[in-house]
Amino acid sequence: MSTRLDQPTLRQRITPLFSGFDRTLGLAALLLACAGLLAMYSAGHDQGTRFPDHLRNTVLAALILFAVAQVSPQRLMAMAVPLYTIGVALLVATALFGLTRKGATRWLNLGIVIQPSEILKIAMPLMLAWWFQRRSGQLRKPDFVIAGMLLLLPAALIAKQPDLGTAILVFSAGFYVIFFAGLSWKLITPVLVMGVVAVTAIVLSSSYICEPERVWPLLREYQKHRVCTLLDPTTDPLGKGFHIIQGMIAIGSGGLTGKGFMQGTQTHLEFIPERTTDFIFAAYAEEFGLLGCLLLILGFVFLIFRGLAIAADAPTVFTRLLAGAITLSFFTYAMVNMGMVSGILPVVGVPLPFISYGGTAMVTLGLGLGMLMSISRARRLMQS
């Protein structure tokens, strides 16, 4: 007499894939994604396929998050060296054979056109977290020197393209790993002091250094214009300063509660340049006001605090450093984007996570959140 084996149901097969998922992190990402869809529909519904494309990119990021969350931290660590090596090799190839558009050599044609610098946003924290995991228990000053070299090489190649925005993001992601690994404040404090002194000197002497004949040997001409425009955007209100001025007008006109969904005049009369990409925060602020901006900022704070909690509970040096660096990278994205739209920081082309239009940025976002979810999930499964 044969025994009939019960086949598992579809629900029984799927449930293990979601076991151990961090619901708090997932909720934070969901709320920010909904805010992004709302802002994109208002700002981009009349720009061809911008909103459907953003919806597709959001779904793609969610699928990537889910897929990466299934990968164990041990496998992520095994990918660190190959991914970093490939990324740096592609950056070198871009410098030698890359495509030049609008004066920047950032793209490489490999049958499909790619931007290799995007790989380093993920490869850099992976590589440095792997390095400090290997050196855990026997860290010395030369280990930090080697980590600095691993960081500066790709950051310099990206800055040379030139792509200052991406170089800042890659550098900051790597610096966060080095900082969490135990970089001494004795080394950090002098750099911070020199930075404050330099910024203060630039602000106080802005009328002098922004004269046309002044030469800044370390900056390209367009980068000099960005700094001078930040110091006084009214010097070229219809040219270099137009973005910042219109962004500040839109933010200020939103008032406390905003003009209402789909009611932003600066947005829909097309006074805000790049209103679906770099300057979408200005469009959001105009329609939802100060209260809406505070809710959005609270959403990012919620996400960042949860990511830092995951890093604090991570069981290994690799997972702790990786989770901390990815989390603070989200902070850097949000801070730099909101700062440049508000006229606090120079315009460097950094997207606002979950909100700005861009397929590559959403893929990178999905990868980062997926790694956080993988680290949190591994910890939860170990405890259960």
C-alpha beads as a LAMMPS data file, in Angstrom:
LAMMPS data file: protein, C-alpha beads

384 atoms
383 bonds

1 atom types
1 bond types

-500.0 500.0 xlo xhi
-500.0 500.0 ylo yhi
-500.0 500.0 zlo zhi

Masses

1 110.0

Atoms # bond

1 1 1 0.000 0.000 0.000
2 1 1 1.637 3.272 -1.150
3 1 1 1.845 6.285 1.108
4 1 1 0.693 9.560 -0.410
5 1 1 2.982 12.490 0.422
6 1 1 1.275 15.837 0.887
7 1 1 2.693 18.490 -1.411
8 1 1 3.468 21.851 0.264
9 1 1 1.096 24.631 -0.652
10 1 1 2.231 27.782 -2.439
11 1 1 1.911 29.721 0.816
12 1 1 4.109 27.189 2.624
13 1 1 6.764 27.559 -0.055
14 1 1 6.729 31.356 -0.067
15 1 1 6.545 31.990 3.696
16 1 1 10.202 30.982 4.433
17 1 1 11.390 33.590 1.910
18 1 1 9.907 36.348 4.085
19 1 1 10.868 34.905 7.458
20 1 1 13.121 37.156 9.485
21 1 1 12.404 40.261 7.388
22 1 1 12.847 43.531 9.276
23 1 1 9.333 44.974 9.266
24 1 1 10.431 48.336 10.688
25 1 1 12.960 48.858 7.912
26 1 1 10.422 47.688 5.342
27 1 1 7.793 50.099 6.673
28 1 1 10.201 53.052 6.539
29 1 1 11.126 52.223 2.936
30 1 1 7.456 51.782 1.978
31 1 1 6.425 55.151 3.417
32 1 1 9.258 56.964 1.641
33 1 1 8.496 55.145 -1.614
34 1 1 4.835 56.251 -1.382
35 1 1 5.961 59.846 -0.808
36 1 1 8.178 59.523 -3.876
37 1 1 5.333 58.249 -6.060
38 1 1 3.099 61.082 -4.852
39 1 1 5.738 63.725 -5.580
40 1 1 6.627 62.207 -8.950
41 1 1 3.011 62.059 -10.105
42 1 1 2.571 65.756 -9.374
43 1 1 5.918 66.879 -10.799
44 1 1 6.175 64.491 -13.742
45 1 1 2.700 63.375 -14.847
46 1 1 2.929 65.732 -17.846
47 1 1 6.506 64.760 -18.760
48 1 1 5.916 61.778 -21.009
49 1 1 6.475 58.492 -19.189
50 1 1 8.229 59.926 -16.120
51 1 1 5.666 58.719 -13.591
52 1 1 5.159 55.212 -15.110
53 1 1 8.935 54.844 -15.366
54 1 1 9.394 55.907 -11.740
55 1 1 6.716 53.421 -10.679
56 1 1 8.510 50.699 -12.644
57 1 1 11.857 51.672 -11.098
58 1 1 10.321 51.575 -7.613
59 1 1 8.964 48.071 -8.233
60 1 1 12.355 47.027 -9.646
61 1 1 14.105 48.368 -6.518
62 1 1 11.663 46.389 -4.349
63 1 1 12.410 43.190 -6.299
64 1 1 16.156 43.787 -5.979
65 1 1 15.711 44.414 -2.243
66 1 1 13.857 41.124 -1.890
67 1 1 16.439 39.188 -3.945
68 1 1 19.488 40.621 -2.136
69 1 1 17.823 39.988 1.232
70 1 1 17.963 36.253 0.437
71 1 1 21.766 36.426 0.083
72 1 1 23.654 35.666 3.278
73 1 1 26.184 38.195 4.627
74 1 1 28.902 35.580 4.059
75 1 1 28.153 35.569 0.338
76 1 1 28.046 39.350 0.277
77 1 1 31.527 39.373 1.804
78 1 1 32.750 36.921 -0.855
79 1 1 31.570 39.351 -3.553
80 1 1 33.507 42.334 -2.140
81 1 1 36.921 41.903 -3.788
82 1 1 35.646 40.831 -7.257
83 1 1 33.086 43.654 -7.383
84 1 1 35.608 46.288 -6.287
85 1 1 38.231 45.016 -8.759
86 1 1 35.759 45.018 -11.634
87 1 1 34.550 48.502 -10.687
88 1 1 38.042 50.014 -10.592
89 1 1 39.001 48.260 -13.853
90 1 1 35.925 49.717 -15.538
91 1 1 36.799 53.191 -14.207
92 1 1 40.269 52.892 -15.745
93 1 1 38.714 51.705 -19.024
94 1 1 36.336 54.667 -18.899
95 1 1 39.262 57.072 -18.504
96 1 1 40.944 55.493 -21.551
97 1 1 38.048 54.598 -23.856
98 1 1 34.952 56.181 -22.311
99 1 1 32.191 58.143 -24.001
100 1 1 32.274 61.904 -23.522
101 1 1 29.010 63.808 -23.163
102 1 1 28.695 67.482 -22.219
103 1 1 32.392 67.617 -21.371
104 1 1 32.329 64.614 -18.983
105 1 1 33.755 61.148 -19.672
106 1 1 31.584 59.010 -17.390
107 1 1 30.182 56.289 -19.633
108 1 1 31.541 53.099 -21.157
109 1 1 30.102 51.223 -24.115
110 1 1 30.160 47.446 -23.484
111 1 1 27.403 46.616 -25.928
112 1 1 25.229 48.603 -23.573
113 1 1 26.241 51.984 -22.192
114 1 1 27.001 51.840 -18.458
115 1 1 28.273 54.302 -15.843
116 1 1 30.936 52.344 -13.899
117 1 1 31.085 54.863 -11.057
118 1 1 27.663 53.646 -9.876
119 1 1 29.168 50.231 -9.105
120 1 1 31.525 51.799 -6.568
121 1 1 28.642 53.172 -4.481
122 1 1 28.080 49.580 -3.349
123 1 1 31.510 48.054 -4.021
124 1 1 33.389 50.600 -1.887
125 1 1 31.721 49.920 1.495
126 1 1 31.733 46.186 0.709
127 1 1 35.467 46.207 -0.003
128 1 1 36.490 48.234 3.043
129 1 1 34.198 46.249 5.350
130 1 1 35.842 43.065 3.987
131 1 1 39.299 44.560 4.596
132 1 1 38.617 45.451 8.222
133 1 1 36.981 42.069 8.812
134 1 1 40.221 40.437 7.656
135 1 1 42.252 42.706 9.956
136 1 1 39.923 42.496 12.976
137 1 1 41.761 41.901 16.242
138 1 1 45.086 43.100 14.837
139 1 1 44.353 46.582 13.482
140 1 1 47.332 48.894 13.133
141 1 1 47.890 52.318 11.570
142 1 1 49.146 50.840 8.265
143 1 1 45.790 49.067 7.884
144 1 1 44.028 52.445 7.896
145 1 1 46.578 53.774 5.383
146 1 1 45.827 50.874 3.019
147 1 1 42.087 51.439 3.497
148 1 1 42.605 55.098 2.612
149 1 1 44.416 54.120 -0.587
150 1 1 41.617 51.700 -1.518
151 1 1 39.190 54.589 -1.039
152 1 1 41.115 57.395 -2.741
153 1 1 41.921 55.496 -5.968
154 1 1 38.348 55.130 -7.296
155 1 1 37.223 58.437 -5.758
156 1 1 40.011 60.251 -7.652
157 1 1 39.167 58.451 -10.907
158 1 1 35.516 59.467 -10.571
159 1 1 36.350 63.075 -9.691
160 1 1 38.609 63.263 -12.760
161 1 1 35.752 62.322 -15.145
162 1 1 34.562 64.854 -13.758
163 1 1 31.666 63.721 -11.556
164 1 1 32.027 65.478 -8.229
165 1 1 28.612 64.398 -6.920
166 1 1 29.264 60.675 -7.347
167 1 1 32.846 61.073 -6.091
168 1 1 31.490 62.634 -2.879
169 1 1 29.013 59.778 -2.411
170 1 1 31.620 57.064 -3.026
171 1 1 34.154 58.792 -0.771
172 1 1 31.628 59.296 2.029
173 1 1 30.500 55.639 1.884
174 1 1 34.103 54.494 2.251
175 1 1 34.937 57.070 4.908
176 1 1 32.025 55.888 7.056
177 1 1 33.483 52.363 7.045
178 1 1 36.913 53.658 8.078
179 1 1 35.348 55.832 10.782
180 1 1 33.306 52.994 12.265
181 1 1 36.382 50.751 12.120
182 1 1 38.039 52.992 14.711
183 1 1 39.667 55.932 12.945
184 1 1 41.005 58.194 15.686
185 1 1 39.420 61.585 16.343
186 1 1 42.981 62.894 16.609
187 1 1 43.197 62.485 12.844
188 1 1 39.651 63.616 12.053
189 1 1 39.555 66.800 14.178
190 1 1 42.428 68.658 12.395
191 1 1 40.789 67.978 9.013
192 1 1 37.447 69.285 10.299
193 1 1 39.093 72.385 11.720
194 1 1 40.916 73.091 8.443
195 1 1 37.640 72.591 6.566
196 1 1 35.789 75.065 8.774
197 1 1 38.610 77.595 8.439
198 1 1 38.696 77.174 4.648
199 1 1 34.909 77.568 4.271
200 1 1 34.926 80.626 6.535
201 1 1 37.756 82.196 4.532
202 1 1 35.925 81.545 1.255
203 1 1 32.705 83.106 2.539
204 1 1 34.456 86.191 3.948
205 1 1 36.446 86.755 0.758
206 1 1 33.727 85.747 -1.708
207 1 1 33.667 89.138 -3.441
208 1 1 37.382 88.768 -4.148
209 1 1 37.764 85.116 -5.101
210 1 1 34.754 85.137 -7.448
211 1 1 36.198 87.813 -9.685
212 1 1 36.626 86.444 -13.250
213 1 1 40.418 86.731 -13.321
214 1 1 40.957 84.665 -10.163
215 1 1 42.334 81.172 -10.785
216 1 1 41.516 78.169 -8.564
217 1 1 44.088 75.527 -9.465
218 1 1 42.209 72.634 -7.804
219 1 1 38.794 73.309 -9.362
220 1 1 37.461 73.243 -12.890
221 1 1 35.759 76.351 -14.206
222 1 1 32.218 74.989 -13.804
223 1 1 33.005 73.925 -10.222
224 1 1 34.249 77.439 -9.432
225 1 1 30.982 78.829 -10.824
226 1 1 28.987 76.471 -8.589
227 1 1 30.758 77.694 -5.454
228 1 1 30.430 81.359 -6.414
229 1 1 26.780 80.862 -7.349
230 1 1 26.149 79.289 -3.941
231 1 1 27.719 82.308 -2.218
232 1 1 25.587 84.745 -4.233
233 1 1 23.147 83.271 -6.794
234 1 1 21.895 86.757 -7.720
235 1 1 25.150 87.476 -9.585
236 1 1 23.762 85.402 -12.478
237 1 1 20.014 85.052 -11.821
238 1 1 19.110 83.874 -15.331
239 1 1 22.119 81.616 -15.756
240 1 1 24.175 79.773 -13.156
241 1 1 22.027 80.955 -10.251
242 1 1 18.652 80.189 -11.834
243 1 1 18.322 76.693 -10.328
244 1 1 19.047 77.787 -6.766
245 1 1 16.892 80.916 -6.924
246 1 1 13.860 79.101 -8.306
247 1 1 14.307 76.259 -5.825
248 1 1 14.351 78.679 -2.893
249 1 1 11.318 80.559 -4.262
250 1 1 9.366 77.292 -4.546
251 1 1 10.316 76.160 -1.040
252 1 1 9.464 79.545 0.468
253 1 1 6.153 79.858 -1.381
254 1 1 4.972 76.563 0.103
255 1 1 4.597 78.186 3.504
256 1 1 3.507 76.088 6.457
257 1 1 1.062 73.668 4.811
258 1 1 1.867 74.048 1.109
259 1 1 -0.254 74.989 -1.877
260 1 1 -1.778 71.519 -2.129
261 1 1 -1.259 68.425 -4.261
262 1 1 -0.953 69.320 -7.974
263 1 1 -1.303 73.024 -7.123
264 1 1 2.332 74.143 -7.208
265 1 1 2.635 77.121 -9.554
266 1 1 6.439 77.173 -9.645
267 1 1 6.355 73.468 -10.472
268 1 1 3.605 73.333 -13.080
269 1 1 4.539 76.587 -14.792
270 1 1 7.994 74.996 -15.258
271 1 1 10.014 77.562 -13.317
272 1 1 11.811 74.766 -11.433
273 1 1 14.526 73.191 -13.630
274 1 1 14.982 69.415 -13.280
275 1 1 11.815 69.231 -11.215
276 1 1 11.612 65.430 -11.420
277 1 1 15.288 64.724 -10.695
278 1 1 17.728 66.812 -8.653
279 1 1 15.220 69.551 -7.706
280 1 1 12.160 67.462 -6.948
281 1 1 12.429 68.431 -3.265
282 1 1 11.597 72.020 -4.247
283 1 1 8.456 70.809 -6.036
284 1 1 7.516 68.672 -3.031
285 1 1 8.101 71.558 -0.583
286 1 1 5.955 73.936 -2.647
287 1 1 2.939 71.624 -2.587
288 1 1 3.247 70.150 0.920
289 1 1 4.896 73.015 2.789
290 1 1 6.992 72.964 5.926
291 1 1 4.850 70.291 7.571
292 1 1 5.217 67.984 4.569
293 1 1 8.980 68.555 4.537
294 1 1 9.206 67.740 8.237
295 1 1 7.264 64.517 7.681
296 1 1 9.610 63.577 4.826
297 1 1 12.670 64.333 6.961
298 1 1 11.174 62.276 9.806
299 1 1 10.788 59.408 7.340
300 1 1 14.491 59.566 6.524
301 1 1 15.355 59.856 10.231
302 1 1 13.204 56.780 10.899
303 1 1 15.039 54.840 8.170
304 1 1 18.475 55.993 9.340
305 1 1 17.871 55.183 12.994
306 1 1 16.618 51.717 12.061
307 1 1 19.671 51.140 9.873
308 1 1 22.003 52.204 12.679
309 1 1 20.158 49.876 15.063
310 1 1 20.741 47.022 12.611
311 1 1 24.431 47.955 12.497
312 1 1 24.654 48.031 16.305
313 1 1 23.146 44.528 16.559
314 1 1 25.179 43.042 13.699
315 1 1 27.179 39.973 14.794
316 1 1 30.412 40.482 12.827
317 1 1 32.796 43.310 12.011
318 1 1 31.906 43.048 8.316
319 1 1 28.150 43.306 8.806
320 1 1 28.460 46.071 11.396
321 1 1 30.665 48.243 9.199
322 1 1 28.657 47.558 6.046
323 1 1 25.289 48.312 7.672
324 1 1 26.595 51.502 9.262
325 1 1 28.151 52.776 6.024
326 1 1 25.079 52.035 3.889
327 1 1 22.799 53.729 6.406
328 1 1 24.877 56.902 6.608
329 1 1 25.119 56.905 2.806
330 1 1 21.336 57.381 2.736
331 1 1 21.848 60.268 5.161
332 1 1 24.457 61.803 2.841
333 1 1 22.182 61.496 -0.210
334 1 1 19.279 63.201 1.572
335 1 1 21.375 65.896 3.266
336 1 1 23.301 66.883 0.127
337 1 1 20.198 66.954 -2.099
338 1 1 18.067 68.982 0.320
339 1 1 21.034 71.247 1.045
340 1 1 21.753 72.058 -2.590
341 1 1 18.056 72.661 -3.411
342 1 1 17.782 74.971 -0.377
343 1 1 20.881 76.966 -1.331
344 1 1 22.965 75.664 1.577
345 1 1 25.316 73.480 -0.510
346 1 1 26.612 73.708 -4.099
347 1 1 24.597 71.975 -6.822
348 1 1 26.413 68.667 -7.438
349 1 1 23.754 66.435 -9.004
350 1 1 22.858 64.123 -6.109
351 1 1 19.375 62.495 -6.221
352 1 1 16.963 62.426 -3.283
353 1 1 16.476 58.747 -2.275
354 1 1 13.050 57.289 -3.137
355 1 1 11.901 60.649 -4.519
356 1 1 14.066 61.637 -7.504
357 1 1 13.609 60.088 -10.939
358 1 1 16.398 57.757 -12.064
359 1 1 16.675 54.042 -12.734
360 1 1 20.317 53.667 -11.691
361 1 1 19.744 55.499 -8.411
362 1 1 16.749 53.277 -7.598
363 1 1 18.725 50.111 -8.365
364 1 1 21.529 51.285 -6.051
365 1 1 18.914 52.085 -3.407
366 1 1 17.397 48.606 -3.719
367 1 1 20.833 47.003 -3.395
368 1 1 21.672 49.000 -0.269
369 1 1 18.353 48.283 1.431
370 1 1 18.611 44.626 0.424
371 1 1 22.000 44.359 2.134
372 1 1 20.594 45.965 5.282
373 1 1 17.682 43.545 5.188
374 1 1 20.077 40.610 4.667
375 1 1 22.129 41.601 7.721
376 1 1 19.038 42.087 9.873
377 1 1 17.455 38.866 8.597
378 1 1 20.575 36.798 9.313
379 1 1 20.625 38.135 12.872
380 1 1 16.932 37.364 13.428
381 1 1 17.219 33.845 12.007
382 1 1 20.205 33.168 14.291
383 1 1 18.156 34.234 17.314
384 1 1 15.087 32.176 16.385

Bonds

1 1 1 2
2 1 2 3
3 1 3 4
4 1 4 5
5 1 5 6
6 1 6 7
7 1 7 8
8 1 8 9
9 1 9 10
10 1 10 11
11 1 11 12
12 1 12 13
13 1 13 14
14 1 14 15
15 1 15 16
16 1 16 17
17 1 17 18
18 1 18 19
19 1 19 20
20 1 20 21
21 1 21 22
22 1 22 23
23 1 23 24
24 1 24 25
25 1 25 26
26 1 26 27
27 1 27 28
28 1 28 29
29 1 29 30
30 1 30 31
31 1 31 32
32 1 32 33
33 1 33 34
34 1 34 35
35 1 35 36
36 1 36 37
37 1 37 38
38 1 38 39
39 1 39 40
40 1 40 41
41 1 41 42
42 1 42 43
43 1 43 44
44 1 44 45
45 1 45 46
46 1 46 47
47 1 47 48
48 1 48 49
49 1 49 50
50 1 50 51
51 1 51 52
52 1 52 53
53 1 53 54
54 1 54 55
55 1 55 56
56 1 56 57
57 1 57 58
58 1 58 59
59 1 59 60
60 1 60 61
61 1 61 62
62 1 62 63
63 1 63 64
64 1 64 65
65 1 65 66
66 1 66 67
67 1 67 68
68 1 68 69
69 1 69 70
70 1 70 71
71 1 71 72
72 1 72 73
73 1 73 74
74 1 74 75
75 1 75 76
76 1 76 77
77 1 77 78
78 1 78 79
79 1 79 80
80 1 80 81
81 1 81 82
82 1 82 83
83 1 83 84
84 1 84 85
85 1 85 86
86 1 86 87
87 1 87 88
88 1 88 89
89 1 89 90
90 1 90 91
91 1 91 92
92 1 92 93
93 1 93 94
94 1 94 95
95 1 95 96
96 1 96 97
97 1 97 98
98 1 98 99
99 1 99 100
100 1 100 101
101 1 101 102
102 1 102 103
103 1 103 104
104 1 104 105
105 1 105 106
106 1 106 107
107 1 107 108
108 1 108 109
109 1 109 110
110 1 110 111
111 1 111 112
112 1 112 113
113 1 113 114
114 1 114 115
115 1 115 116
116 1 116 117
117 1 117 118
118 1 118 119
119 1 119 120
120 1 120 121
121 1 121 122
122 1 122 123
123 1 123 124
124 1 124 125
125 1 125 126
126 1 126 127
127 1 127 128
128 1 128 129
129 1 129 130
130 1 130 131
131 1 131 132
132 1 132 133
133 1 133 134
134 1 134 135
135 1 135 136
136 1 136 137
137 1 137 138
138 1 138 139
139 1 139 140
140 1 140 141
141 1 141 142
142 1 142 143
143 1 143 144
144 1 144 145
145 1 145 146
146 1 146 147
147 1 147 148
148 1 148 149
149 1 149 150
150 1 150 151
151 1 151 152
152 1 152 153
153 1 153 154
154 1 154 155
155 1 155 156
156 1 156 157
157 1 157 158
158 1 158 159
159 1 159 160
160 1 160 161
161 1 161 162
162 1 162 163
163 1 163 164
164 1 164 165
165 1 165 166
166 1 166 167
167 1 167 168
168 1 168 169
169 1 169 170
170 1 170 171
171 1 171 172
172 1 172 173
173 1 173 174
174 1 174 175
175 1 175 176
176 1 176 177
177 1 177 178
178 1 178 179
179 1 179 180
180 1 180 181
181 1 181 182
182 1 182 183
183 1 183 184
184 1 184 185
185 1 185 186
186 1 186 187
187 1 187 188
188 1 188 189
189 1 189 190
190 1 190 191
191 1 191 192
192 1 192 193
193 1 193 194
194 1 194 195
195 1 195 196
196 1 196 197
197 1 197 198
198 1 198 199
199 1 199 200
200 1 200 201
201 1 201 202
202 1 202 203
203 1 203 204
204 1 204 205
205 1 205 206
206 1 206 207
207 1 207 208
208 1 208 209
209 1 209 210
210 1 210 211
211 1 211 212
212 1 212 213
213 1 213 214
214 1 214 215
215 1 215 216
216 1 216 217
217 1 217 218
218 1 218 219
219 1 219 220
220 1 220 221
221 1 221 222
222 1 222 223
223 1 223 224
224 1 224 225
225 1 225 226
226 1 226 227
227 1 227 228
228 1 228 229
229 1 229 230
230 1 230 231
231 1 231 232
232 1 232 233
233 1 233 234
234 1 234 235
235 1 235 236
236 1 236 237
237 1 237 238
238 1 238 239
239 1 239 240
240 1 240 241
241 1 241 242
242 1 242 243
243 1 243 244
244 1 244 245
245 1 245 246
246 1 246 247
247 1 247 248
248 1 248 249
249 1 249 250
250 1 250 251
251 1 251 252
252 1 252 253
253 1 253 254
254 1 254 255
255 1 255 256
256 1 256 257
257 1 257 258
258 1 258 259
259 1 259 260
260 1 260 261
261 1 261 262
262 1 262 263
263 1 263 264
264 1 264 265
265 1 265 266
266 1 266 267
267 1 267 268
268 1 268 269
269 1 269 270
270 1 270 271
271 1 271 272
272 1 272 273
273 1 273 274
274 1 274 275
275 1 275 276
276 1 276 277
277 1 277 278
278 1 278 279
279 1 279 280
280 1 280 281
281 1 281 282
282 1 282 283
283 1 283 284
284 1 284 285
285 1 285 286
286 1 286 287
287 1 287 288
288 1 288 289
289 1 289 290
290 1 290 291
291 1 291 292
292 1 292 293
293 1 293 294
294 1 294 295
295 1 295 296
296 1 296 297
297 1 297 298
298 1 298 299
299 1 299 300
300 1 300 301
301 1 301 302
302 1 302 303
303 1 303 304
304 1 304 305
305 1 305 306
306 1 306 307
307 1 307 308
308 1 308 309
309 1 309 310
310 1 310 311
311 1 311 312
312 1 312 313
313 1 313 314
314 1 314 315
315 1 315 316
316 1 316 317
317 1 317 318
318 1 318 319
319 1 319 320
320 1 320 321
321 1 321 322
322 1 322 323
323 1 323 324
324 1 324 325
325 1 325 326
326 1 326 327
327 1 327 328
328 1 328 329
329 1 329 330
330 1 330 331
331 1 331 332
332 1 332 333
333 1 333 334
334 1 334 335
335 1 335 336
336 1 336 337
337 1 337 338
338 1 338 339
339 1 339 340
340 1 340 341
341 1 341 342
342 1 342 343
343 1 343 344
344 1 344 345
345 1 345 346
346 1 346 347
347 1 347 348
348 1 348 349
349 1 349 350
350 1 350 351
351 1 351 352
352 1 352 353
353 1 353 354
354 1 354 355
355 1 355 356
356 1 356 357
357 1 357 358
358 1 358 359
359 1 359 360
360 1 360 361
361 1 361 362
362 1 362 363
363 1 363 364
364 1 364 365
365 1 365 366
366 1 366 367
367 1 367 368
368 1 368 369
369 1 369 370
370 1 370 371
371 1 371 372
372 1 372 373
373 1 373 374
374 1 374 375
375 1 375 376
376 1 376 377
377 1 377 378
378 1 378 379
379 1 379 380
380 1 380 381
381 1 381 382
382 1 382 383
383 1 383 384
